[in-house]
Amino acid sequence: MSKVASIISGILLAMGASCFVICNYAASNRRSTAAVHTGAFRSAVYNKQMVDTAVSLLRSGYVVLRMGFGADSYLLSQMNQKDKSYSHCGIVMIEHGYPFVYHSIGGEDNPDERLRRDSACFFFSPTHNKNIAIVHYDYTSAQINDLRQIVARYYRQRPRFDMKFDLASDDKIYCAEFIYKAVNEATHDTGYIRTTTLLGYTFVGIDDLFLNPHADVVWQTKFK
């Protein structure tokens, strides 16, 4: 074989090897992309099923919990002294056959920082949350009716979110404080939901809402 032919043969072999590597990489990349898309689809289906299940279980007076992804959610969860699984909460009321969640929230998601009323599906959205739970209290029917009126009164007033987490003030209110005050008023029992005192500071942690002799966590899940 001539020197030129040898060179051409070597180039062709090198090109063939490169093509083989590139084609295998492309095929592998397609498989990886497909796996990612399949995994994302399965997660989306699972998460939707979890939200649908949660919504179907809700009744008036239930308390709902969630844990967000952000640093603010982490910091709020650290107020809990016994169980730091959740960072936010709300009260459910069934209206025209659908559950709505009343909750006090601040930050970018609620610029005016006033008490909100959201659909349960929106409240549980896996887009911004990783854990959700449902809590049932041992109310009487009369207490649930009273609670409905109390929640409606708060919503008419629409107090702003209390960044100082001050239980003594009523013009501003944080999420667990809203539930604490509304439920204790409806049950006519100032100790129905108890407070936590730490280093001389008294507050309501979200874990005070469900680590409670009157409470039962009826359902909880983590999103994928």
Buried (B, 14 or more C-beta within 10 A) or exposed (E): EEEEEEEEEEEEEEEEEEEEEEEEEEEEEEEEEEEEEEEEEEEEEBBEEBBEEBBEBBBBBBBBBBBBEEEBBEEBBEBBBEEBBBBBBBBBBBEEEEBBBBBBBBBEEBEEBBBBBBEBBEBBBBEEBBBBBBBBBEBEEEBBBBBBEBBEEBBEEEBBBBEEBBBEEEEBBBBBBBBBBBBBBBBEEEEBBBBBEEEEEEBBBBBBBBBBEBBEEEBBBEBB
